[in-house]
Amino acid sequence: MSARYAIYFAPDRHSPWWAFGANWLGRDEHDNCALPQPSLEGIGPMELATITAEPRRYGFHATLKAPFHLSSGNDESTLVARLGRLAQTLAPVQLGTLRVASLGNFMALVPDTVPDGLQALAASCVSGLDDLRAPLTAADLARRQPATLDPRETELLRRYGYPHVMERFRLHLTLTGPTNPPLAQRVLEAVTPAITRLNQASPLTLDRLCLFVERNPGAPFVRTLDVRLRT
């Protein structure tokens, strides 16, 4: 029960989007090794390292099914097999133009508009694998800060183990941990030019499901598998 698994979307390791995200966070989630972070105007090296510390542990990604323990009787090979079968039922989704946005107290990349097929794909990842998920423990529930959730989010948390799913899902690739408004503005100014270039040169497509694994509590999540969606 120590390992947790997550289904994320993350760009191909050899893509310019992955190079941007991995270097921004300062970590290669495949090899679980540090990468040099960029030199930025307006954000010093120590400040950048601090504000990216929380997302660095998870790697550059968008959550499709949040971290979960496997239920009794299921193992990693079962999850891998099921993930492969699920991927063959799903078609790639072009994400369109991404932009830097403030989501609550953190910064992330989000699509300018919700692409066709995205919400259904995300819902399939949640519901299609949920029978493999162990019930939430008291610690799991506390981690999700239930006092901050509205009634529908509480219902989703208890049903699927995570509150931001189904109609409450919003795809985002996290860039920072908590930031105050002035710092958020500096992040926006620092990141937007690179994102504008990436949008123009290499529009991003959600074309794979990625398995990330936290082998022990608090350990970095490691990307262990990419499964391409049907073409």
ABEGO torsion letter per residue (X at the ends): XABBBBBBBBBBAABAAAAAAAAAAGBBAAAGBBBBBBBBBGBBAAAAAAAAAAAAAAEBBBBABBBBBBBBGBBAAAAAAAAAAAAAABBBBBAEBBBBBBBEABBBBBBABBBBGAAAAAAAAAAAAAAABBBBBAAAAAAAGAAABBAAAAAAAAAAGBABBEAABBBBBBABBBBBAAAAAAAAAAAAAAAAAAAAABBBBBABBBBBBBABBGBBBBBABBBBBBX
